[in-house]
Amino acid sequence: MQATLETQERMLFFDTADDRVTTRRILDFSVSWKTLTSQYYEFLSKVVGDPIMKQRFRLMASEERDHRKILRKYRRELCGRGETTLTEDDVKTQRSRFTFLEVNDRPTLQVAIDCIMAAENESNRFFTHASGKIENREGRIFLRLLAEEGLIHRSMVEELMEYANSRDIRFSKNSAAIAAAARR
């Protein structure tokens, strides 16, 4: 188990001796990660019935999409428009961090929330680490901001769960279909 975790850590956070650690690869990884986190927040917005929770999850999804746009812009400016450096295994490893399940009660909501909380923690660690490896000063600063944004989103989710604990939260009747569509 420990070896598997170490391998996943190394795949998620670039090994300093890895010659594939380039600005291009960091940005490709970042764009892919922001795509997944935006999709997960959108998924959460669809499975909860509470309008405040829906709105907050949509806001976080929108912020993630905005960050992805900025990362794509940096990638074009710094590295050109070439093919991605991510392999299918890289993308599978990233995607495996997200659990798209039917959310129809508090325990399944908690599984989904635990998933996004872990993703935001990983996001913070990755962007902190990656900011020290990118050559462009403006890009380094933006990656540091993204690291902090992961902590902000985590805090926002914690506040939403406090709110949810004081309410009778309803869930979408289509949760199973939403989860199935999100897994594709």
Secondary structure, DSSP 8 states (H G I E B T S, - for coil): -HHHHHHHHHHHS--TT-TT--HHHHHHHHHHHHHHHHHHHHHHHHHB--HHHHHHHHHHHHHHHHHHHHHHHHHHHHH-S------HHHHHHHHTT-------SHHHHHHHHHHHHHHHHHHHHHHHHHHTT-S-HHHHHHHHHHHHHHHHHHHHHHHHHHHHHTS---B-TTHHHHHHHHH-
